[in-house]
Amino acid sequence: MSLRPFPPQAAWMLILAPPLLLYLYDIPPTVSYGGDCGELSAGVRVLGNVHPTGYPLYLLSTRLLGFLPWGEFCWRTNLASFLAAAAALATTAWLCRRQGMGWGGVTAAVWGTAFGYVFWSQAIITEVYLLHMALVVGAVACLLEWERTQDGRWWWTATALAGLGMANHVSVALFLPLWLLWSLLRPQRPRLTALAIGALLVAAGLLLYLYLPLRAWRRPPINSGNPDTWERFRAHITAQRYRGYVLPLALGERMQRAGKVLRVGGAQLGLLGPLALVGWALGLRRRGSFWALSTVMMAANVLFFAGYQVPDVWIYFLPSYWLAALWAGWGWEEMMHLLARWAPWGATLGPAALWSWVLLSAGMQVDSLHPYTDLHGETFPREFSRQILAVLPPDALLLTKDDEILFSLLYVQFGLGERPDVRTRAFHQWLRPVVVKTMREVVQKELGGKRPLYTSFWAPFLEREVHRRALGPVCEIRRTPPPVEWKPAREPFSPYLFWCGHEWSASVVKRGAMLTLWVEWAVPAPLREPWEVRAVFRRRGWPPGWTWQQMASLGEEREFTHRFPTQYIDQVYGWIQTWRLAQGQPLFPPEPGARFREGYPVQVPPSTLGGSYDVFVIAYPAASLLPPPQQWVYAGSFGVFALKPGELKRWGR
């Protein structure tokens, strides 16, 4: 039976349609908190300069989708990742068929790639990694096709894609020497003229980096690194800012971390992991050329990025996950040969067993991952950014400590054109002494000017230097003390819920005792889901430490008696409690326009240190993630005494 060079349309649809339809459904309608979505989308809108290494190819190519007449602008930039994912998967299917793989192997390779969490999560948001993958997959496919056909045009196409890949993500430079060495070891190795043409094509792709200084000279509103001089340009394209994240690990340590990466890669493939092992183990005998190319590429990718110390380091292993999925496709082919040769029933039942295995793997991956990748109704980052901007006065300066809030703000400001007058500045790794020093200098300098100053986080090292006031999602920074009256007037937690006032049943209590926080709520709009109320009790005047947590939800209390650091507030002595909003109300959710008063019992842990405790409250939908601590509302303070009877000492408000 002769191999057709291109599969029929029905086969393309059956293989590609399931993952692509899922991706299309999961695309968020606006900015998301995933990765650099907000900054990239805003950078595409204004054609600015984003964080290193600049990604000029991504900015310019994605800008073309911005002219589409459908959806919000960020939805169109999200669509760019979807199209790049479709190109990568279609090229994978084409490559597998051209290399002689059957339909079952093609399905295993494509679905092993598509239903991995890392690939799936990046295919639905505004990010550079799926364009990176599409170019890497295209370059490898062209190299293998050049080896098969001995047509030099495929080799030149591979070099052109490599140059474009460098203009999108410089990690392609890791593969360039490997591709060149592999090409020179082929019987039809390229001649000197072909090498020169290939070098020119790579250099042509690198010329796109001239976009960075050209745009920097125009002073766009988003101009990260301001690469308008040779020194800043070189530092930007070489990611000098991030070199501190590369750990100087010995080979043994890198190998140990690489083992963890490979185990995570097995989770990306699901049940196809054993097929990938079979395909790699038996591939040397049948497919030595592809086996060598894929093995050295994976080794280089894993060993290099194993020392990269960032939270989302798994994204950089996408080429390795893709190569493992290709091995799973070849594993299908090897299993078919083994079953047909050694099992009497292999020729008839073997295909059915393998198809069942692939379908079961895909079903389990979709069932376990889709709840985490389904972002089609995600609007919280945009709405929360709008709440922040609504609080800020004209020409305010907002200091932030993380990319999630900063990037979503940039999108709302410059992607949607709302409140571009507000200036933002981020302080990453803000607990490092050098960053604390810089932030102190910025605060002191800005307080001497006319620009209003706000922070999106609670910086404990500024407590003795400035006065702060919680204003919904941000804190106002002042030199002079704020008004004595702390009770907020109709403080909004969202368009659906307002805080109207509060009072405490006692101002001083003994540790281990119970007191009640009474809050009056107003519901101007329908609450479509249950809400929770969380209070943070923070002891004054103590350095960062640990917290005690006690949570109550749906009438069931869980008490954590051991110490552990909280993830949501500055790590201080105190504790946290959670209640279900309107749990005791006869009707839930409350009708629009309703006002109700609800009491929340506060159990002071017996191990609580004596002193004064400030209280901050958050309200949020119970089914959503806990909002950032910038949404706290100050709810007064109370004292806790911990002395023996007769030695009572009171702490006032």
N, C-alpha and C positions, 0 to 999 in steps of 0.2 A: 504494500500500500504506500503510495507516494505521499510525501508531506506537502501540504499546501502552504505556500509562503505566508498567507494571511488567513486567519480564521473567518468563518462566515459570520454574518452580522448577529445571528441568533446566539452564537457562542459568546461573542463579545458582550451582548446584553446580559446573558445569564451569569457571567462572571463579574462584570463591572457594576451592574445595576444595583445589587443589594447594598454594598458599602457606600456607593455614591448617593443613593437615595437617603440613607441614614445620615450621611454628612449634610446633605441639603436640608434635611429636617432639623438638624441640631444647630445650624448656624444661628448665633445670637443676633437679634435685630439691631443691636447697638454695641457700644464698647463693653468689653468684659474685663475681669480682673486677671485674666490669664496672660502671663508674660508681659511683653511690651506693647500690648495691643493699642492702648490709648495714645502713646507717644508716636508709634509708627503711623497710625491713622491720621493723627494731626499733622505729622511731618509730611505725609503724602498730600494732604489737603493744601498746605502752604508751600510745598516743595522746599522744606527746610533741611537742616542737618540734625540727624538723630544720634543716639549714643554710638560709640565705636563698635564696629569699624565703619560706620556710615551707611552701608548697604545701598549704594547708588542705583544698582540695577533694580532692586526691589522698589525703591521709591519711584523711579521713572516708569517702570512697567505697570505698577499698580495704579499710578495716576491715571492711566488710560481708562480703567474701570470706573474712576470717579465721575466720568461723563455719562454713565448710565442713568436713565431717568427713573429707576426704581429704587425704593428703599432709602433708609438713612445712609449717610456717607460711610459710616463704619460698617454697615452691612455689605456695602460694595467692596470695601477692602477685605472683609472677611471672605467674600466670594473669591477673591484672588487666591487665597490659600486652598479653597475648594477646587478651583480649576487646576492649580499646581498638583494637588493630590490626584485628580483625575488623570493628568498627564503622566505622573509617575506610575500609577497603577496600569494605565494602558500600555506604557512603554515596557513595563515588567511583563505583561502578558505577551506582547509582541516578541520580546527578547526570548522568553521561554519557548515559544513556538518555533522561532527561527533556529534555536539550538536543539530542536528535536524532541521537546517535551510533549507528552500527551496532555489531553484535556484535564485529567485528574491532577497531574503535576502542576499545570498552569493555575488551576483553582487553588491548590494548596499554597503556591507561592504568592498569588495575589491576595487571597484572604488572610494568609499569615501576616502579610504586611498591613493590610487595610484594617484588620480588627485588633491590632496591637494598640494599647492605650496611648502610648507616646505619639504614634503616627495619627491616630484618630483625633486626639485632643488638639493637635496642631493644624489639622485639616479644616477646622471650623472657626478659627480665630485669626485675627490679623497678626501674622508672624512671618519671619523670613525662612523658616526651616523647611517648609514644604517646597518652596521654590528651590532651595538648596538641594533637596532630595530629588526633585525633578531633573535638575541639571546633572547631578551625580549619576542617577540612573541612566539618563540619556548618554552620558559620556561612556559609561561601561558598556551599554548596549552597542554603541558605535564601534568601540574597540573590538568586541567579540564578533560583530558582523564584518569588520575589516579582516579579522583573522580567518573567518569562514570563507569570504568571497575574494580576498586579496585585492579589493578595490580601494585604492588610496584615498578616494574621496571620503570614505567612512572615517579614516584616520584623521583627516583634516577637520571633519565635522566634530570628532571627539575633542580635538584641541580647541576648536572654537567654543564648544560648550564648557570646556575647562576654564577658558578665559572669562567667559560670562559668569561661571560659578565663582571665580575669584572676586569678581565685581559685586557679587551678592554676599558671600560669606567666605572669609579668607581661610577657613579650615580646609577648603579644597586644596590648598597648597600642601597639605599633608599627603594627598594622593598623587600629586603631579609627578614626583620622582618615581613613585611605584609604577605608574602607568607608562612612563618613559622607559624604565628598565624592562618592564614586561614586553613592551613593543620591540625593544632592541634584541630581546632573546627569541623572538619569533623567527621562523625561517624566512618570511618575507619582510624582514625588518626595514623600516623606512630609510631611504637614502638621505644623503646630506641635504639635497634640495628640499625634500619633503620635511625634514626636520626644521629647516629655516622657515618654510612656509608655516609650519605649525607654531614656531616661536612667535612669528608675526601675528598669527591669529590670537594667541594667548595675550600678547601685548596689546592688541586692539581691544580686547575685553577689559584690560586693566585701565585703558584710557578713560573709562567711565568714572574713575575716581577723580578726574578733573572737575566733576560736578561739585565736589565738596568745597573747594576754595571759591569757585565761581559763584556759588550760592551764598557762601559766607560773606563775600564782598558786598552782596545786596542786603545784608543784615535782616534775614527773615526772622519772624517772631520765635521760631524754634531753631536754635543754632547751637547745638550741643558741641562743646569743645572749641567753637569758633575757629575752624581750621583755615584762617586767612593768611597765615605765614607758614614757611617751610617747616619750622620746628613743631608747630601745633598740628599741621597736616600730617607729618610723619608720626607724631604721637597718636593721632586719631586713627589712622589706618592700621597701625600696628597694635592697637588696643593697649597702649602703655598704662592706661588707668586700671586695667584688670590684671596686670602681671602679678600683683600680690596674691591673687587667688590660685596661682599655679604653685603647687607644693613641690619643694625639692626632694622628691622621694627617691630612695634607692630602688634598684630593679626588683629586689625581693618584695618591697612594700607595694610597688606598682603591680606586681603579679598578684599579690593578695587582694588588692582593691579590684583588679581586673576580674578575679574570680567572682566577686560579688556582682559586678556588672553582667557577667555571663549568666549568673543565676537570675537576675532581673530580666535578662533577655529571654530566658526560658518562659517567664511569666507573660512576656509579650506574645509569644507564639501559642500559649495555651497547650492544648493536647497535641499540637503539631511539633512540639519540641523533640520527642523521640524520632519523628521522621527526619528532622534536621540533623540529628546526630547520625542517623543511618546514611543520609545523603552525603555528609561530610566524610564519614569513615570509609565509605566505599567509593567516593568520588575520585580519589587519586588514580585508581586503576582505569576508569573509563573516561574521566574528564580532567586530565592532569593540568591542562592549560587554565581552565576556569578555576579548578581547585587551587592552584598556586596564586592566581590573581585575587580571588576572594579571601583566601587565608591571610595573605600579607596585608590586604586592605583592612580586614577586621583586626588583626594584631596591631597595626599602627594606630587605628582609631581608638581601640580600647586602651592600649598602653599609654598613649599620649594624654587622653582626657581622664584617665583614672586618677591623675594628680591634680585635676581642676576642681577646686573646692568651692562650688556654688550649689545652692539648693536644687536648681533645675538641671543638674549636670546630665541627667538621663536623656535630655533632648539631643545632646551632642553625639549620642551613640545610635542615632537613627540609621546611618549607613550600615552599621553592624547588624541591627535588627533586620534590615532589608536583606542583607546577604544571608542571614540565618533563614529567612523565609524562602529564599531561592534554594538553599540546601534542603529545606523541607519539600520543595517541589521535586528535586532530584531524589530525595528519599522515597517519594511515592513511586518513581520509576524503578528504583532499586528493589523496593518491596514487591512490585509487580513481577519483576524478573525472578526474585527468590521464590515467591509463592508459586509461580507457574512451573518452576524447575523442581522444587522439592516437595510441594504439597499436591496430592492427587486432585484435590478440589480447588487448587489455587487459580486455575484458568477461569473457572466459572464463579466461585464465591469470593475470590480475592478482590476483584474490583468493587463488588457490593460492600465488602467489609471496609475497604479503604475509603470509599465514598461516605459511608456511615460515620467513619472516624472524623473525616474533614467536616462534615455537616454538624456533627456533635460538637466539635471544637469551636466552630463559628457560632453556633447557638449559645454555648456557654459563655463565650467572650462577649457577645451582644447582651446577654442577660445580666452579666456582672458589671459591664462597663457603661452601658447606656444611661443608667441613672446619673453617672458622673459627667458624661459628655453632652447630655441633653441641655442645651442652653438656649433653646428657641424662644423662651419667655424671659430671658435674663435682662432686666433693665435696672437693677439696683445700683450698679456703679454710676450710671448716668444720672439717676435721680438723686443719689447721695451727693454727687458733685454739684448738682444744682442747688441742693440744700446748703452746702458750704458757701457757694457763691452768693446765694440770697442773703446770707448773714453779713457778708463782708461789705464795708463801705467802698466808695470809689477810690481807686488808686491804692488799694491796700496791698501789703506784702504778707504772704502766707508762707510760713516755714513748715516743711513736712519732713518726715523721716523715712518714708518708703516710697517705692515706685507705684504701688497700686493706687494710692490716692492721687499722687502727682500726675501719673499718666492719664487717669480718667479725667482729671481736671483739665489737662492740656487738650484733651479731645473736645470737651464741652466748650472750652474757651475758643480754640482755633479751628476745630473740626466743625463745630456747630455755630461758631461766631457769637457765643454768649459770654459777656463780661471779659473781653480781652484786656481791659484796663488793669485787672488784678495781676500782680506779679508773684511768681512762686519760686521758691528755692528749696532744694532737697538737701538733707544731711544724712547720707547713708552711713551705716555703722556708727550711729550717733553716740554710743556709749564709749567709743575710743577716746582717749584723752585729747588727741590732736583735733578730733571733730568737735568735742565739747568746747575746747578753747576757741576754735573758729566760730562756733555758734554764739558763744558769749560775746565775742568781738562784734559780730553782725548785729546782735540784739542791742548792744550798747550804742553802736553807730546809728542804727535806724531809730532808736528812741529819741535821739537828738534831732531828728529831722521831722518833716511834716507828714510822712507816709504812715498811716495806721498799720500796726504790727499785730499779727495773729499767728498762732501755731495750731497745727492739726493734731498735736500730741501733747502729753503732759510731761514736761521736762523737769525732773526733780532737782537737777543741779541749778535751776534758775530760781528756786523758792526764796532764797534770801536776797536776791538781787532785784527782782521785779515783782510787781503785783499782777495777778492773773484773774480773769473772770471767765467762767464757762458760759459760752453763748451757743447753745445747741451743739453743733458738730465741731466747733472750734473754740479756742481760748484767746481772749483778748489780752495783750501784753501792755502794761502801763508802768510808768514810774510812780505816779501818785496812787494812793489807795483807791480802790473802787468804792461805790456806795455801800453802806453797811447792809442795806436790804438785799439779801441774796435770793429771796424767793422769786423765781422767774414768773413773768406774766404771760400766761398762755404759751408756754414753750412748746414748739412743735417737734414731735419725734418723726412725723411724716405728714403728708397731706391728710391722713386718716385719723390721727390721734394727737390730742393736745394735752399738755400737763397744765392744770389750772391752779394748783396749790397743794400744800401738804402740811402736816403737823405730826409731832411725835407724842407718844403717850408718856414719855419720861425724858428728862434731860441728863440724868445720871443713873446708871444701873451698876449692879454687881456682875462680875463675870459669871457666866453660867445662867444668868437670868434671861427673862423674855421681855421685850418691849415691842411696840407696834408702830409701824409707819403708815399713816393715813394719807392717801393721795386722792385728789379730786381730778377726774378725767373728763374730757369732752371729746365726743366722737362726731366730727363734722361730716364725715363721709363714711360709706359702708365699710366695715371691716370684713373682708372676704375670707379670712382665715384666723385661727386662734393666734393670740399674741402672748408673749411672755414678758415679765418684768424682772430685771436683774439689778441688784444693788451691790455696789462695791464699798466696803468699809475699810478705809485707809487710815492707818495711825499716823498722827502728825510727828514730824521731827525725827524720823528714823531713816537710816540708809536703806538702800535696796536689800530685800531679803526674800522671805517666803510668804505664802498665803495659806490660810485655811479655807476650805470651800464646804458649803452646805447647800444642797440644791433640793428644791421641792417642785414637783411637776405632776399635775393630775392627782394630787393628794398623796403621792408616794414620795417619801423623803429618803434621800441617800446621804449619809454623812461620811466624809473622808477624814479619818482621824489622823492620818499620817501627813507629813508636810511634802509639798511638791510645788514647783514654781508655776504660776499661772501663765497662760499664753496671751491673755487679752489686756492686761493692765501692766503698768510699770511694777516690777516685782518689789513689793513693799510688805511690811507687816500689816496684816488685816485679814479679811475673809470675804466671801462672796455668797450671796443667796439669790435664789431664783424662784419666782412664783408664776402661776398661770393667770393672766389678766382676766378679770371679770369671771373668775371661777365660781364665785358665789352668787352671781347674778341669775335671776330666773330666766332671762333670755340672752342667748349668746349666738352670734355676735350682737352687741347692742345696736339699736336702731340709729340711723343717722340723726344728728342733732341731740342725741341723749347726753346727759351728764350724770355721772355716778361717782360715789365715794367708796373707796375700797381700802380695807386695812390689811397690811402685810406683816405677819408675825416675824420678828427678828430674834433668832436664838443666838445670844452672845456665847461663843465657845468657852468652855471652862478654862482653856489654856490661854485665853486672851490676855495680853499684857495691859496693865493699867495705863490710862492716858486718854487723850481726846482723839476721837475718830471722825473724820470727814466722810460724808456719805454722798455717793454719786449713783444715779439711776439711769438705766437704759430700758427702753421698750422696743420690741422688735417682733416680727412674725415668727411664731414658734417653728415653722417648717424651714425657715431660712437660716443661713449662717449667722453667727453672732456678729452684729455690726461692730465696726472699729470703736475703740474707746472714746473717740472724738464726739460721740453722741451722748456722753454723760450729761446729766443735769445735776447741778449741785443741790443737794437736799438737806443742807444744814449739817449739824454735828451733834454729838452727845459724848458724855464722859463715861468711862469704865473704871471702877475702882477695884483693886485686887488685894487690899490690905486686910488684916485681921480685924474683927470687931474691936472697937476702942481705938483703933489707929486710922479711922476713916479720914480720908482726905478727898475732897471733891475737886473734880475738874469741871469748870464751867464750859459754857458754849464757846 
